[in-house]
């Protein structure tokens, strides 16, 4: 029996379908899907199924000095025991093993891990390696027809990254967390790539904060020829002989404005025309793909997740690549022909009609993977989500653009004189659309200026003087940040977008473009003052170069990891003597991130706090002398915003809850509003009304939430949720089933009121709708996980709510029982 091992289950299913020509059957081994046909079996891993960690004796943070981790042993332990068990059961029976994981450093390491697991139970079976850049029938069959060996040097480079990141991350995270007395879920995370990236973001914020604007003025006027108006801008020659539009002296600006305002005409001094060729863009590498997807509104992580799903389905090539030059064996004309009978047919045919196809090239040419481009396998649009289709179309059209002709722009520049003051107008017109016809993502707006001649007298009207200020530098958007990381050698094409996600997850950055929190600034400041190597891009880029040297055979894993440990020794030499100062600095910053403002009872500071049960509330820093508290909503994690309440001088709070994130506002305002509101009784309580006389009333809670609840609370806990926003109106219409009035919600932001109806009926309908929603409505379930769950018979939120958590975790690879219970909590 031949055993094929892929990186993920959906890749296993697709490869099995290709190689078996659709004849593979599905069974389970140790609860893991296995695809079988003709003496072959194919199993998918879930990425890394073994993980790096320290031995158990290093697990207690309080008993182990962080510096001890620098030279501690590192061990490998299974992280997906069900998949490991299944793989080894199959390996015992195998006559041949083929590793078919992704073809990159990480994929090679995952393949090597599978190889080692196979060798533990079968030390004689031949193990081969196949590599492909797209999971299409042609590439998969070609790869399996010409297998190779595992590249142990490339895998060692990936293993070195794991070891170095574990040692640096664990040792420094423990040191800073213990110094700041931040334990449990609130630990302070530090990482080899994460920290230099954070410094980039913090440095940019410092530039913004230090920026002092300068005043300047710009002047405009409308010129007219033959009843056609166009705008012209005032300019002058500065001290260096350059053309300048910004006037830095207000008196000079006013004088020029007065001249333009009184001038009735302007005389054309010069007219110049030129034609400019607009070259098509280069093929997509990972960074440029993320940039283009970012212009469509996709975060770096989301864009890569979608691209990976499209790759696994066989629709695009491997999305982790530095290459911007198509390989010689890519027949662009043949690939275009595959799109002739699709929705892209007209554009494909227009490109095929060109006399020649000469694809563009970028600066990077590598041999591991081609640039990202579509494969000949065309998807059924109805089987893709809107996001998947939009990203797929972006990849298709980028390929089209790279084989399209240049665009051509015609530029017209007119310079006129108005009583000694100079005006200019720059027109541009797209005379040949070229690649813009097939790639509509770049700006092609035109600026019309009529044809004029030297000496023409143009009517001048509507002179305008605009006062402006210089603007601070812009924050890095996600795609620009990734480009900057790439240029500085921080991280790799496979890790940069994940680094950003970690910074968001750990509370170091917020918003988009990302803005550093107070804690982020404190971590960077502490590192800069006491151990600047931690945030040095030179350090991480040197280690990246060393890991590349391992892949090329120039260095060994042992040499590079030992060098990194020696580097970390030097860091701890600097850190240890300043432990108290670092801890105090971090604690002050942590408090600043949670500070709301003055306590109304004692004047001390109100802070966001966390109870022993894990819920959040507002408490006074003067506790226990002052016991003033305010509740916060039970949904989400609080984030203190910059905006403050005019009445109470308290910062507003946003509750981060994934898709359900909302702004809670000033907690004291919410509490006071609840205290001042009166309960509105609407009918009998269905639980205790007959026996105890309980009534249902519309209630406003101090958390900002609203509900219909029993007046006998807490003796009767019956309640139904109501919308947080809008005015609730009680109508004269009653529900026949529950004898309760129908409710209407009127929101200022909406044209039409929301007819909520009977609160009991509405909630029952809401629950039914929720249970019928797709799995991706639950936080933590993406397309790939949803596909695996659906294959196990869990297709809706309702299915998830009623599933057996333990059994489902056993059946679905990569899903733990804890994951299932978290999703079930959301489903309920």
KADARA-V835554 format. One record per helix or strand of 3 or more residues. SS is the DSSP state (alpha for helix, beta for strand). FROM is the first residue (numbers start at 0). TO is the last residue. If there is no record, write none. Layout:
BEGIN
ss & from & to
SS & FROM & TO
SS & FROM & TO
END
This chain:
BEGIN
ss & from & to
beta & 1 & 5
alpha & 8 & 18
beta & 24 & 28
beta & 31 & 36
beta & 39 & 43
beta & 49 & 53
alpha & 55 & 57
alpha & 65 & 70
beta & 73 & 77
alpha & 80 & 92
beta & 95 & 99
alpha & 104 & 120
beta & 125 & 128
alpha & 136 & 144
alpha & 151 & 178
alpha & 183 & 185
alpha & 193 & 209
beta & 214 & 224
beta & 227 & 236
alpha & 249 & 261
beta & 264 & 277
alpha & 285 & 294
alpha & 299 & 311
alpha & 331 & 336
alpha & 344 & 351
alpha & 380 & 382
alpha & 385 & 401
beta & 406 & 417
beta & 420 & 431
alpha & 433 & 436
beta & 456 & 468
alpha & 477 & 487
alpha & 495 & 504
alpha & 517 & 529
alpha & 531 & 534
alpha & 536 & 550
alpha & 556 & 575
alpha & 578 & 593
beta & 594 & 597
beta & 604 & 609
beta & 615 & 619
beta & 628 & 630
beta & 636 & 643
beta & 650 & 655
alpha & 657 & 659
beta & 661 & 664
alpha & 666 & 675
beta & 679 & 683
alpha & 688 & 691
beta & 694 & 699
beta & 705 & 709
beta & 718 & 721
beta & 726 & 733
beta & 740 & 745
beta & 753 & 756
alpha & 758 & 771
alpha & 774 & 776
alpha & 782 & 790
alpha & 796 & 801
alpha & 804 & 810
alpha & 816 & 826
END
